[in-house]
Amino acid sequence: MKEKIASLVDESIKELNVFVDDAFISTEEGKKIFNIVLDSEEVIDLNKVTEASRIINKIIDANESLLEDADELDIYSKEKGDK
């Protein structure tokens, strides 16, 4: 799943110096969540996550079948120090 999402969005978000680190489905409180985790060589501030989210949302809207009937889309950055 990560490869599909990365191939669709990485080129569009590379000018923000971020890339897709992971993409997966989780279930939280009975909801199916489609998670996209962003990473970078530098610290990703909230503004970059917001900008990347806007770009990614447009791409995902055009490729809605990738969401696999998820109830929510959650885009967030990887914490520095995580491997």
mmCIF file of the C-alpha atoms, coordinates in Angstrom:
data_MODEL
# 
_entry.id   MODEL 
# 
loop_
_atom_site.group_PDB 
_atom_site.id 
_atom_site.type_symbol 
_atom_site.label_atom_id 
_atom_site.label_alt_id 
_atom_site.label_comp_id 
_atom_site.label_asym_id 
_atom_site.label_entity_id 
_atom_site.label_seq_id 
_atom_site.pdbx_PDB_ins_code 
_atom_site.Cartn_x 
_atom_site.Cartn_y 
_atom_site.Cartn_z 
_atom_site.occupancy 
_atom_site.B_iso_or_equiv 
_atom_site.pdbx_formal_charge 
_atom_site.auth_seq_id 
_atom_site.auth_comp_id 
_atom_site.auth_asym_id 
_atom_site.auth_atom_id 
_atom_site.pdbx_PDB_model_num 
ATOM 1  C CA . MET A 1 1  ? 0.000   0.000  0.000  1.00 0.00 ? 1  MET A CA 1 
ATOM 2  C CA . LYS A 1 2  ? 2.838   2.393  0.850  1.00 0.00 ? 2  LYS A CA 1 
ATOM 3  C CA . GLU A 1 3  ? 4.302   1.984  -2.641 1.00 0.00 ? 3  GLU A CA 1 
ATOM 4  C CA . LYS A 1 4  ? 0.995   2.884  -4.334 1.00 0.00 ? 4  LYS A CA 1 
ATOM 5  C CA . ILE A 1 5  ? 0.518   6.015  -2.238 1.00 0.00 ? 5  ILE A CA 1 
ATOM 6  C CA . ALA A 1 6  ? 4.167   7.061  -2.524 1.00 0.00 ? 6  ALA A CA 1 
ATOM 7  C CA . SER A 1 7  ? 4.115   6.680  -6.306 1.00 0.00 ? 7  SER A CA 1 
ATOM 8  C CA . LEU A 1 8  ? 1.066   8.938  -6.487 1.00 0.00 ? 8  LEU A CA 1 
ATOM 9  C CA . VAL A 1 9  ? 2.091   11.697 -4.074 1.00 0.00 ? 9  VAL A CA 1 
ATOM 10 C CA . ASP A 1 10 ? 5.864   11.811 -3.527 1.00 0.00 ? 10 ASP A CA 1 
ATOM 11 C CA . GLU A 1 11 ? 6.548   13.822 -6.677 1.00 0.00 ? 11 GLU A CA 1 
ATOM 12 C CA . SER A 1 12 ? 3.908   16.397 -5.693 1.00 0.00 ? 12 SER A CA 1 
ATOM 13 C CA . ILE A 1 13 ? 5.189   16.878 -2.136 1.00 0.00 ? 13 ILE A CA 1 
ATOM 14 C CA . LYS A 1 14 ? 8.936   16.681 -2.768 1.00 0.00 ? 14 LYS A CA 1 
ATOM 15 C CA . GLU A 1 15 ? 9.303   20.479 -2.928 1.00 0.00 ? 15 GLU A CA 1 
ATOM 16 C CA . LEU A 1 16 ? 8.198   20.471 0.731  1.00 0.00 ? 16 LEU A CA 1 
ATOM 17 C CA . ASN A 1 17 ? 11.110  18.096 1.442  1.00 0.00 ? 17 ASN A CA 1 
ATOM 18 C CA . VAL A 1 18 ? 8.761   15.394 2.728  1.00 0.00 ? 18 VAL A CA 1 
ATOM 19 C CA . PHE A 1 19 ? 7.957   11.905 1.487  1.00 0.00 ? 19 PHE A CA 1 
ATOM 20 C CA . VAL A 1 20 ? 5.600   9.044  2.337  1.00 0.00 ? 20 VAL A CA 1 
ATOM 21 C CA . ASP A 1 21 ? 7.195   6.824  4.971  1.00 0.00 ? 21 ASP A CA 1 
ATOM 22 C CA . ASP A 1 22 ? 4.225   4.494  5.432  1.00 0.00 ? 22 ASP A CA 1 
ATOM 23 C CA . ALA A 1 23 ? 0.573   4.000  4.496  1.00 0.00 ? 23 ALA A CA 1 
ATOM 24 C CA . PHE A 1 24 ? -1.684  1.533  6.262  1.00 0.00 ? 24 PHE A CA 1 
ATOM 25 C CA . ILE A 1 25 ? -5.190  0.824  7.511  1.00 0.00 ? 25 ILE A CA 1 
ATOM 26 C CA . SER A 1 26 ? -5.924  0.736  11.233 1.00 0.00 ? 26 SER A CA 1 
ATOM 27 C CA . THR A 1 27 ? -9.086  0.407  13.290 1.00 0.00 ? 27 THR A CA 1 
ATOM 28 C CA . GLU A 1 28 ? -9.670  2.808  16.155 1.00 0.00 ? 28 GLU A CA 1 
ATOM 29 C CA . GLU A 1 29 ? -12.863 2.976  18.191 1.00 0.00 ? 29 GLU A CA 1 
ATOM 30 C CA . GLY A 1 30 ? -14.663 0.959  15.523 1.00 0.00 ? 30 GLY A CA 1 
ATOM 31 C CA . LYS A 1 31 ? -13.602 3.264  12.677 1.00 0.00 ? 31 LYS A CA 1 
ATOM 32 C CA . LYS A 1 32 ? -11.460 2.199  9.750  1.00 0.00 ? 32 LYS A CA 1 
ATOM 33 C CA . ILE A 1 33 ? -8.622  4.762  9.426  1.00 0.00 ? 33 ILE A CA 1 
ATOM 34 C CA . PHE A 1 34 ? -6.396  5.120  6.362  1.00 0.00 ? 34 PHE A CA 1 
ATOM 35 C CA . ASN A 1 35 ? -3.069  6.431  7.720  1.00 0.00 ? 35 ASN A CA 1 
ATOM 36 C CA . ILE A 1 36 ? -0.396  8.200  5.685  1.00 0.00 ? 36 ILE A CA 1 
ATOM 37 C CA . VAL A 1 37 ? 2.839   8.851  7.572  1.00 0.00 ? 37 VAL A CA 1 
ATOM 38 C CA . LEU A 1 38 ? 5.193   11.545 6.261  1.00 0.00 ? 38 LEU A CA 1 
ATOM 39 C CA . ASP A 1 39 ? 8.911   11.790 6.940  1.00 0.00 ? 39 ASP A CA 1 
ATOM 40 C CA . SER A 1 40 ? 11.796  14.091 6.040  1.00 0.00 ? 40 SER A CA 1 
ATOM 41 C CA . GLU A 1 41 ? 15.500  14.534 6.617  1.00 0.00 ? 41 GLU A CA 1 
ATOM 42 C CA . GLU A 1 42 ? 14.576  17.633 8.623  1.00 0.00 ? 42 GLU A CA 1 
ATOM 43 C CA . VAL A 1 43 ? 11.966  18.343 11.291 1.00 0.00 ? 43 VAL A CA 1 
ATOM 44 C CA . ILE A 1 44 ? 8.480   18.599 9.799  1.00 0.00 ? 44 ILE A CA 1 
ATOM 45 C CA . ASP A 1 45 ? 6.526   21.468 11.318 1.00 0.00 ? 45 ASP A CA 1 
ATOM 46 C CA . LEU A 1 46 ? 2.746   21.721 11.421 1.00 0.00 ? 46 LEU A CA 1 
ATOM 47 C CA . ASN A 1 47 ? 2.670   24.079 8.423  1.00 0.00 ? 47 ASN A CA 1 
ATOM 48 C CA . LYS A 1 48 ? 4.417   21.496 6.225  1.00 0.00 ? 48 LYS A CA 1 
ATOM 49 C CA . VAL A 1 49 ? 2.047   18.755 7.350  1.00 0.00 ? 49 VAL A CA 1 
ATOM 50 C CA . THR A 1 50 ? -0.881  21.039 6.527  1.00 0.00 ? 50 THR A CA 1 
ATOM 51 C CA . GLU A 1 51 ? 0.506   21.930 3.074  1.00 0.00 ? 51 GLU A CA 1 
ATOM 52 C CA . ALA A 1 52 ? 1.302   18.292 2.299  1.00 0.00 ? 52 ALA A CA 1 
ATOM 53 C CA . SER A 1 53 ? -2.162  17.242 3.502  1.00 0.00 ? 53 SER A CA 1 
ATOM 54 C CA . ARG A 1 54 ? -3.840  19.663 1.096  1.00 0.00 ? 54 ARG A CA 1 
ATOM 55 C CA . ILE A 1 55 ? -1.844  18.259 -1.815 1.00 0.00 ? 55 ILE A CA 1 
ATOM 56 C CA . ILE A 1 56 ? -2.372  14.628 -0.777 1.00 0.00 ? 56 ILE A CA 1 
ATOM 57 C CA . ASN A 1 57 ? -6.113  15.102 -0.188 1.00 0.00 ? 57 ASN A CA 1 
ATOM 58 C CA . LYS A 1 58 ? -6.596  16.307 -3.768 1.00 0.00 ? 58 LYS A CA 1 
ATOM 59 C CA . ILE A 1 59 ? -4.697  13.298 -5.117 1.00 0.00 ? 59 ILE A CA 1 
ATOM 60 C CA . ILE A 1 60 ? -6.570  10.841 -2.899 1.00 0.00 ? 60 ILE A CA 1 
ATOM 61 C CA . ASP A 1 61 ? -9.911  12.403 -3.889 1.00 0.00 ? 61 ASP A CA 1 
ATOM 62 C CA . ALA A 1 62 ? -9.050  11.625 -7.505 1.00 0.00 ? 62 ALA A CA 1 
ATOM 63 C CA . ASN A 1 63 ? -8.070  8.044  -6.551 1.00 0.00 ? 63 ASN A CA 1 
ATOM 64 C CA . GLU A 1 64 ? -10.730 7.318  -3.936 1.00 0.00 ? 64 GLU A CA 1 
ATOM 65 C CA . SER A 1 65 ? -10.638 3.553  -4.494 1.00 0.00 ? 65 SER A CA 1 
ATOM 66 C CA . LEU A 1 66 ? -7.271  3.479  -2.690 1.00 0.00 ? 66 LEU A CA 1 
ATOM 67 C CA . LEU A 1 67 ? -8.989  4.349  0.575  1.00 0.00 ? 67 LEU A CA 1 
ATOM 68 C CA . GLU A 1 68 ? -10.466 0.833  0.723  1.00 0.00 ? 68 GLU A CA 1 
ATOM 69 C CA . ASP A 1 69 ? -13.739 2.062  2.254  1.00 0.00 ? 69 ASP A CA 1 
ATOM 70 C CA . ALA A 1 70 ? -11.950 3.745  5.171  1.00 0.00 ? 70 ALA A CA 1 
ATOM 71 C CA . ASP A 1 71 ? -14.055 6.047  7.340  1.00 0.00 ? 71 ASP A CA 1 
ATOM 72 C CA . GLU A 1 72 ? -11.260 8.606  7.791  1.00 0.00 ? 72 GLU A CA 1 
ATOM 73 C CA . LEU A 1 73 ? -7.975  9.692  6.234  1.00 0.00 ? 73 LEU A CA 1 
ATOM 74 C CA . ASP A 1 74 ? -5.245  10.640 8.727  1.00 0.00 ? 74 ASP A CA 1 
ATOM 75 C CA . ILE A 1 75 ? -2.061  12.310 7.468  1.00 0.00 ? 75 ILE A CA 1 
ATOM 76 C CA . TYR A 1 76 ? 0.683   12.965 9.997  1.00 0.00 ? 76 TYR A CA 1 
ATOM 77 C CA . SER A 1 77 ? 4.448   13.191 10.331 1.00 0.00 ? 77 SER A CA 1 
ATOM 78 C CA . LYS A 1 78 ? 6.783   10.642 11.794 1.00 0.00 ? 78 LYS A CA 1 
ATOM 79 C CA . GLU A 1 79 ? 8.360   11.727 15.062 1.00 0.00 ? 79 GLU A CA 1 
ATOM 80 C CA . LYS A 1 80 ? 12.099  12.279 14.916 1.00 0.00 ? 80 LYS A CA 1 
ATOM 81 C CA . GLY A 1 81 ? 13.898  9.451  16.657 1.00 0.00 ? 81 GLY A CA 1 
ATOM 82 C CA . ASP A 1 82 ? 11.466  6.815  15.326 1.00 0.00 ? 82 ASP A CA 1 
ATOM 83 C CA . LYS A 1 83 ? 12.920  4.171  13.025 1.00 0.00 ? 83 LYS A CA 1 
# 
